[in-house]
Structure formats: structure tokens, C-alpha cells
Amino acid sequence: MDSLACGLSGKHLLLTGGTGFFGKWLLALLYKLEQQGLDISVTVVSRDPERFLSRHPEYRLCPWVHWLACDIRNSLSLRGRPIDLVLHAATDTSQHAHAQPLALFDTVVCGVRQVLDIAVRHGARRILLTGSGAQYGALHLGRAAAEDSPSACDCTFVGSAYSEAKRVQELMAVIYAKEFSIEPILTRCFTFAGPGLPPDGHFAFGNFVKDALYRDAIVIKSRGLSMRSYLHGADLAAWLLFLLLYGRPGEAYNVGSDSVISISELAQRIKMRLAPAKKLICMGAETASESYYVPNIVKARALGLAPWSSLDESIDDTARWLKSQV
């Protein structure tokens, strides 16, 4: 926390995607630091700030947070003091977004272009971009993806629209670095857990917690053989801010946990933690494929970063949050 407070003190941060899962955790951490005396100004770009503020009214009382209602694909216009830091976390990973691959690709690529342009216009040098572990494509079972891996997603597959767009995002950032001397930090984000994770989307973690709390059984829709790892949203926020401040410009960093767990083991863990008497049903067909989606985080660990929160803490925190939403 001391290194974050030191690096952020007196700065103006532009945060895109400030009302999504990443943004909520980033704002929560910045709120905590500001309450502890941090002098910071944050401009948050969101398509619908009012919707967010109606659910989180505490931010209405924060004079250090300024809201800009804007679609990230459109030209951004800021007035006032120069920008010191940019954290671009605007991304839509919902099933609805993936069902419209052209619009999704356009949102990522046009969005990052607008963000890079505003960084150049307003004098911001350091800019962190949130990418995806999906950029590596299909991973070999048991082999965590490292940043220097030559593997990539299949560009002949329409389902790669999101991950290919994130690869273009990285290329665009390093081109801007060459042309305009900005300092981009590239992150490849994997799988996360904690309050704010949609409980009824395509995220197994949130679905299992919701099943454990409110449904007759915990349902695994696949065979449960796929391997994942989960980083708590609080750790995610600390990692991103630290990398924004102290990551090496032009380099990529994996963001996630390296503690591997299968989907079936995760469901069992959540069952025993929240609803030990509840049934666990596996509906997957025998032909269902398994996947391995786990990062190598040696590079992040070398900077002192780690998955500080346990999986059980992520489960408990998510359950408490879901109960509070009822």
C-alpha cells in the first residue's frame, strides 16, 4: 500500500471501464487509499455513470472522483488539469458482447485508439492496458502461459474476435510508444473472483456460488475437467495499480493466480464451504472438451506481487456480496 500511495500521490488518473468488475475494485482501492490521506484526482469514463452511482452512492460524495459519460469508441474530451496516468480497463466480456464479434472487435480497437490519443494530447506518459490470457490461444494441459510464449489465438476462428482485438491493442500501444514516446504497460488478465462478478453469466465461479445459496443443486454444465485459477478482485486492483506505476514500459505481464483447480473441484469446494448438504450435479457430455487456462506469474512475483487472498476468502466474500444484493 505504501508503494501505491507514494506513486499515486498528487496524480491525475484517467480510468476507463470504471464501472465494470475491474473498475469497481480499482475505485474501491483508490477510495480506501484516499480515506487514508492519498491526494489523488480520478476521472472515470463510463457509458452510464448515473446507473453506477445509484448503486454506489458513496462515490457521489467524493470530490476527487470526476465522471465522464462517454462511449469509449467516441472521441474523448477532457478539460482541466493534465493527465498523469491512464488505466484502460474498458472491456465487455459478456456473452451478449461475444455474440456480436464485429461490434466487439470494433469496441476494443477503436476504444484503445481513443485512449491512446487522449493520453498523447494530455501529456500522459504511463498507460496500462488490460488485455486477456485468451491472447495465447489454446494452452497445453499443465503448461501455464508465460509472457514470452509464441502461442496465439486462431485468427481464422470468429470466436477469436475478442482475443485478436486485444493483440491489436498491444501492437497499437507499442506503435504509439515509438511515435509519441508514451510508456505502455501491457497486462494479460486471466480469471477472477469476488464481489461484483456476475452470478448468472458465463463465469463458473459466480454461477456455483449462486447455486449454493439459492438453488436446489450446484450444477456443472460441463464434465468439470477444465483447469482454472482465480485471483480475488482486491488483489487484481492492487496488481494493476502497481504495474501502472512500476511495470517496465513496453512489456507484458500476466495477471492472475497460479493456484490451479479443476471446475469440478471448484464446485465441490464451494459446496463444502457454503452448502455441504446440497446436491452436486454434473451434466457434461462425455465428448465435452477440457481446457487449461492458467497464467505463469513468475514475472509478476519478481516485482513482489502475489495472490494474497485465498480461494476460500474469494468464495466467502462473493457469497456475502450476493446475499447483500437480495
Beta strands, then each sheet from edge to edge (+ up, - down):
strand 1: 11-16
strand 2: 40-46
strand 3: 65-69
strand 4: 85-88
strand 5: 126-132
strand 6: 183-189
strand 7: 192-193
strand 8: 217-220
strand 9: 227-228
strand 10: 231-232
strand 11: 252-255
strand 12: 261-262
strand 13: 279-282
sheet 1: 3+ 2+ 1+ 4+ 5+ 6+ 11+
sheet 2: 7+ 10+
sheet 3: 8+ 13+
sheet 4: 9+ 12-
end
